[in-house]
Amino acid sequence: MPLTEWRDTKETLHRFEQIVGKIRLAASARRNHWWNVPFHVTGRGITTRPMGQVDGNPIFTIDFDFVDHRLVVATLGGEERSFPLAGQSVASFHDATVAALSALGVQVDIALPRPFDLPDAGRPFAEDTEHATYDPPAANRYWRVLSQVASVLEEFAAGYSGKTSPVHHFWHTFDIAHTRFSGRQIEQPQADPVTREAYSREVISFGFWFGDDTFPEPAFYSYTAPEPAGLAGEPLSPAAARWVARGDSHLAVLRYDAARVETDPRAAVLAFYESAYQAGAGRAEWDIATLACPGGVTDVFRRI
C-alpha cells in the first residue's frame, strides 16, 4: 500500500476521522490512557462505539462504512442518518456530520474544532476546502489492511496476562496499536497533559502505521517507554527488522513490504512483535515468565 498512491485520500480521511474522533472525545466517559478516544475495526469499517447518555445525549454511534463508503450516524432508538464519503471536502464533511447529529437530537460541542498535530492545525475544519480527495478503492484497501493487522495484534495480545490496552485505531497519529503495561508508575513533570496520561505507566507498545512525511511508507513498529539503556542493541526478527532512531529513543521497525515477501507474513509480524517485546521487557527487567499467557490461558492447570 504505497503512501504515494493514496496520500491525498489519506490526508482527507485523516481529517474526517479527527472530526469524528473529537466528537467521541467530547461525548464519551474518559478512560485511563485515553482509551475512550480511538476507533475500533468493524466488519465494514471503523466505529466510535456507543457514546452519549453521560452528557445528556441519546446513546449514539458514528461509523465509517468503507464498503458502501458512507458515514453512518445511528441512535439506540433505531434512528439513522448517513451521507456519502466521496465528494466531500473536510468542510462539507464537518457540516454534514453536525447536521446528521442535530437531526437525531444529538448536540456535541467540539472544544477545539481544528486538526490536532497536523500541518494545518490552525485552520478550523469548517473552513478546509483544500482536502477533498476520497478514492473509494484506496479507502477500502486501507480498511482491509487495518482489519488484517488488527487480527494479528489480537493474536499477539493473547500472550500477555498483565494490563493491556485494546487493539484500537488512533485518529491522532492514524495508526493501530496495542500496548502492554508493567504497572510501574512514571513521573513526567515536563510533559504536556496528553502525554503524561498516555505514558503515566511503563509500557511497550506495538502497532502499524500507513506512513507520513517522516517515514513515507507503511510499517509495523514497537517502542518501549521510557526506553531502557541498550535497547537498540537487542536482536530483532525477522532479519529485515531494524531499530530506527527517533530523537533520543528508538523504534523497532519492520517495513510492510518486507513483511509481505516473507514466506509466512503473519508469522513474521508475530515474530517481530515478540522480539521487540523480549528486547524491551528484558532490558527493563519485567517479570516475563509471570506475565506470560501462552495461548491466552492463565490457568496453570490447563497448560499441563
C-alpha positions as CSV (number, residue, x, y, z in Angstrom):
1,M,0.0,0.0,0.0
2,P,2.4,2.7,-1.2
3,L,1.8,6.0,0.5
4,T,2.3,7.9,-2.8
5,E,-0.6,6.1,-4.4
6,W,-3.2,7.4,-1.8
7,R,-1.6,10.3,0.0
8,D,-4.3,12.8,-0.9
9,T,-7.1,10.4,0.2
10,K,-5.2,9.6,3.4
11,E,-4.8,13.3,4.3
12,T,-8.5,13.9,3.7
13,L,-9.6,10.8,5.5
14,H,-7.3,11.6,8.4
15,R,-9.1,14.9,9.0
16,F,-12.5,13.2,8.6
17,E,-11.6,10.9,11.3
18,Q,-10.3,13.7,13.5
19,I,-13.7,15.4,13.4
20,V,-15.4,12.2,14.4
21,G,-12.7,11.4,17.0
22,K,-13.1,14.8,18.6
23,I,-16.9,14.1,18.8
24,R,-16.1,10.8,20.5
25,L,-13.7,12.6,22.9
26,A,-16.5,15.1,23.9
27,A,-19.3,12.6,24.2
28,S,-17.7,9.6,26.0
29,A,-16.7,8.8,29.5
30,R,-12.9,9.3,30.0
31,R,-10.8,6.1,30.3
32,N,-7.3,5.7,31.5
33,H,-4.6,6.4,28.9
34,W,-7.3,8.0,26.6
35,W,-8.7,4.5,25.8
36,N,-12.2,6.0,25.3
37,V,-11.0,8.0,22.3
38,P,-9.7,5.7,19.5
39,F,-11.8,3.8,16.9
40,H,-12.3,0.1,16.7
41,V,-12.4,-2.0,13.5
42,T,-15.7,-3.5,12.3
43,G,-16.9,-5.8,9.6
44,R,-17.5,-2.8,7.3
45,G,-15.1,-0.1,8.5
46,I,-14.4,1.6,11.9
47,T,-16.7,2.7,14.7
48,T,-16.7,5.1,17.6
49,R,-18.6,2.5,19.7
50,P,-21.7,3.7,21.6
51,M,-21.4,7.1,23.3
52,G,-23.7,9.8,24.7
53,Q,-26.0,9.5,27.7
54,V,-23.4,10.7,30.2
55,D,-23.6,14.1,28.6
56,G,-27.4,14.1,28.2
57,N,-27.5,13.0,24.6
58,P,-29.2,9.8,23.4
59,I,-26.8,6.9,23.0
60,F,-25.4,7.0,19.5
61,T,-22.6,5.7,17.3
62,I,-20.8,7.1,14.3
63,D,-19.4,4.5,11.8
64,F,-17.3,4.8,8.7
65,D,-18.6,2.3,6.2
66,F,-15.7,1.6,3.8
67,V,-17.8,-0.9,1.8
68,D,-20.6,1.4,0.8
69,H,-18.4,4.5,1.5
70,R,-20.8,6.3,3.8
71,L,-20.7,7.9,7.2
72,V,-23.5,6.4,9.3
73,V,-24.8,8.1,12.5
74,A,-27.3,6.0,14.5
75,T,-29.0,6.1,17.8
76,L,-30.1,3.4,20.2
77,G,-33.7,4.1,19.3
78,G,-33.1,2.9,15.7
79,E,-32.9,6.3,14.0
80,E,-30.2,6.8,11.5
81,R,-28.7,9.4,9.2
82,S,-25.9,8.8,6.6
83,F,-24.2,10.5,3.7
84,P,-21.5,9.6,1.1
85,L,-17.8,10.0,2.0
86,A,-16.8,10.6,-1.7
87,G,-17.1,14.1,-3.0
88,Q,-16.7,15.7,0.4
89,S,-14.2,18.3,1.5
90,V,-13.2,18.4,5.1
91,A,-15.5,21.5,5.5
92,S,-18.6,19.8,3.9
93,F,-17.9,16.6,5.8
94,H,-17.8,18.6,9.0
95,D,-21.1,20.4,8.2
96,A,-22.8,17.1,7.1
97,T,-21.7,15.4,10.3
98,V,-23.0,18.2,12.5
99,A,-26.3,18.2,10.6
100,A,-26.7,14.4,10.9
101,L,-26.2,14.6,14.7
102,S,-28.6,17.5,15.0
103,A,-31.3,15.6,13.1
104,L,-31.0,12.8,15.6
105,G,-31.2,15.2,18.6
106,V,-27.5,15.0,19.4
107,Q,-25.7,18.1,20.4
108,V,-21.9,17.8,20.9
109,D,-19.5,20.8,21.2
110,I,-16.0,20.1,20.0
111,A,-13.6,22.0,22.2
112,L,-11.0,22.6,19.5
113,P,-12.7,22.1,16.1
114,R,-9.5,22.0,14.1
115,P,-6.8,19.4,13.3
116,F,-4.7,18.0,16.1
117,D,-0.9,17.9,15.4
118,L,-1.2,18.3,11.7
119,P,0.4,21.0,9.5
120,D,-2.9,22.9,9.2
121,A,-3.7,22.8,12.9
122,G,-4.6,26.4,12.9
123,R,-7.4,26.1,10.4
124,P,-10.9,25.2,11.5
125,F,-12.4,22.0,10.0
126,A,-15.4,24.1,8.8
127,E,-13.0,26.2,6.6
128,D,-10.9,23.4,5.0
129,T,-11.9,23.0,1.3
130,E,-8.3,22.1,0.4
131,H,-8.5,18.4,1.5
132,A,-11.3,16.9,-0.7
133,T,-10.0,13.7,-2.2
134,Y,-11.6,10.4,-1.4
135,D,-10.8,7.4,-3.6
136,P,-13.1,4.5,-2.7
137,P,-10.8,1.6,-3.7
138,A,-7.9,3.2,-1.6
139,A,-10.2,3.7,1.4
140,N,-11.4,0.1,1.2
141,R,-7.9,-1.2,0.9
142,Y,-6.9,0.9,4.0
143,W,-9.8,-0.7,6.0
144,R,-8.8,-4.2,4.8
145,V,-5.2,-3.7,5.9
146,L,-6.4,-2.3,9.2
147,S,-8.6,-5.5,9.7
148,Q,-5.7,-7.9,8.9
149,V,-3.3,-6.0,11.2
150,A,-5.9,-5.9,14.0
151,S,-6.3,-9.6,13.8
152,V,-2.5,-10.1,14.1
153,L,-2.4,-7.7,17.1
154,E,-5.3,-9.5,18.8
155,E,-3.4,-12.8,18.4
156,F,-0.2,-11.2,19.8
157,A,-2.2,-9.6,22.7
158,A,-3.3,-13.0,23.9
159,G,0.2,-13.9,25.0
160,Y,0.3,-11.4,27.9
161,S,-1.6,-11.6,31.2
162,G,-0.8,-8.2,32.6
163,K,-2.6,-4.9,31.9
164,T,-3.1,-4.3,28.2
165,S,-4.9,-1.8,26.0
166,P,-7.5,-2.8,23.5
167,V,-6.4,-3.1,19.9
168,H,-7.5,0.3,18.6
169,H,-7.1,2.8,15.8
170,F,-5.9,6.3,16.8
171,W,-7.2,9.3,14.8
172,H,-4.3,11.4,16.2
173,T,-1.4,9.5,14.6
174,F,-3.5,7.4,12.2
175,D,-2.0,4.1,13.5
176,I,-3.4,1.0,15.0
177,A,-1.8,-0.2,18.2
178,H,-1.8,-2.5,21.3
179,T,0.1,-1.7,24.4
180,R,1.4,-3.8,27.3
181,F,1.9,-2.3,30.8
182,S,4.4,-3.3,33.5
183,G,2.5,-1.4,36.2
184,R,5.4,0.8,37.2
185,Q,4.4,4.5,37.6
186,I,6.4,7.0,35.6
187,E,6.9,10.7,36.5
188,Q,6.8,13.1,33.6
189,P,6.7,16.6,35.1
190,Q,7.9,18.3,31.9
191,A,5.4,16.6,29.5
192,D,2.1,18.0,28.4
193,P,-1.1,16.6,30.0
194,V,-2.0,14.4,27.0
195,T,1.4,12.7,27.0
196,R,1.5,12.4,30.8
197,E,-1.7,10.5,30.8
198,A,-0.8,8.3,27.8
199,Y,2.6,7.4,29.4
200,S,1.9,7.5,33.1
201,R,3.0,3.9,33.4
202,E,5.9,2.0,31.9
203,V,4.8,0.5,28.5
204,I,5.8,-1.5,25.5
205,S,3.6,-0.6,22.5
206,F,3.1,-2.4,19.2
207,G,1.4,-1.2,16.1
208,F,1.2,-0.3,12.5
209,W,1.1,3.0,10.6
210,F,0.5,3.9,7.0
211,G,3.4,6.3,6.6
212,D,3.9,10.0,6.8
213,D,6.4,12.7,5.8
214,T,8.9,11.5,8.4
215,F,8.7,7.8,7.4
216,P,7.0,7.7,4.0
217,E,5.9,4.0,3.8
218,P,3.7,1.7,5.8
219,A,5.4,-0.3,8.6
220,F,4.9,-2.3,11.7
221,Y,6.6,-0.8,14.8
222,S,7.3,-1.2,18.5
223,Y,8.8,1.0,21.2
224,T,9.4,0.8,24.9
225,A,8.7,3.9,27.1
226,P,10.7,5.0,28.9
227,E,13.4,3.4,26.8
228,P,15.9,1.3,28.8
229,A,19.6,1.6,28.2
230,G,20.9,-0.7,25.5
231,L,17.6,-1.4,23.8
232,A,18.7,-0.7,20.3
233,G,21.5,-3.3,20.6
234,E,19.0,-6.1,21.1
235,P,18.2,-8.5,18.2
236,L,15.0,-8.3,16.2
237,S,13.2,-10.8,14.0
238,P,12.9,-11.3,11.1
239,A,16.2,-10.3,9.5
240,A,14.6,-7.3,7.7
241,A,13.6,-5.6,11.0
242,R,15.6,-2.7,12.2
243,W,16.0,-0.2,15.1
244,V,15.4,3.3,13.8
245,A,16.4,6.4,15.8
246,R,13.6,8.7,16.9
247,G,15.0,11.7,18.7
248,D,16.6,10.3,21.8
249,S,14.8,7.0,21.6
250,H,14.4,4.1,19.1
251,L,11.6,2.4,17.2
252,A,11.7,-1.3,16.2
253,V,10.5,-1.2,12.6
254,L,9.5,-3.9,10.1
255,R,8.5,-2.4,6.7
256,Y,5.1,-3.6,5.4
257,D,6.6,-4.5,2.1
258,A,9.3,-6.5,3.8
259,A,6.8,-8.5,5.8
260,R,4.7,-9.2,2.7
261,V,7.5,-11.0,0.9
262,E,8.2,-13.3,3.9
263,T,7.2,-17.0,3.4
264,D,4.6,-16.6,6.1
265,P,3.9,-12.8,6.6
266,R,1.6,-13.3,9.6
267,A,4.2,-15.4,11.4
268,A,6.9,-12.9,10.5
269,V,4.9,-10.0,12.0
270,L,4.2,-12.0,15.2
271,A,7.9,-12.9,15.5
272,F,8.7,-9.2,15.1
273,Y,6.4,-8.1,17.9
274,E,7.6,-10.9,20.1
275,S,11.3,-10.0,19.5
276,A,10.6,-6.3,20.3
277,Y,8.7,-7.3,23.5
278,Q,11.6,-9.6,24.6
279,A,14.1,-6.8,23.9
280,G,12.1,-4.1,25.8
281,A,10.9,-6.3,28.7
282,G,14.3,-7.9,29.2
283,R,16.1,-4.6,29.3
284,A,13.5,-3.1,31.6
285,E,13.6,-6.1,33.8
286,W,9.9,-7.1,33.6
287,D,8.9,-10.4,35.1
288,I,8.5,-12.0,31.6
289,A,7.7,-15.6,32.9
290,T,5.0,-14.5,35.3
291,L,3.4,-12.2,32.7
292,A,3.3,-14.8,30.0
293,C,-0.1,-16.1,28.9
294,P,0.5,-18.9,26.4
295,G,-2.4,-19.3,24.0
296,G,-4.4,-16.8,26.0
297,V,-4.6,-19.2,29.0
298,T,-3.8,-18.0,32.6
299,D,-5.0,-21.2,34.3
300,V,-1.7,-23.1,35.0
301,F,-3.6,-26.4,35.2
302,R,-4.9,-26.0,31.7
303,R,-1.3,-25.8,30.5
304,I,-0.3,-29.2,31.9
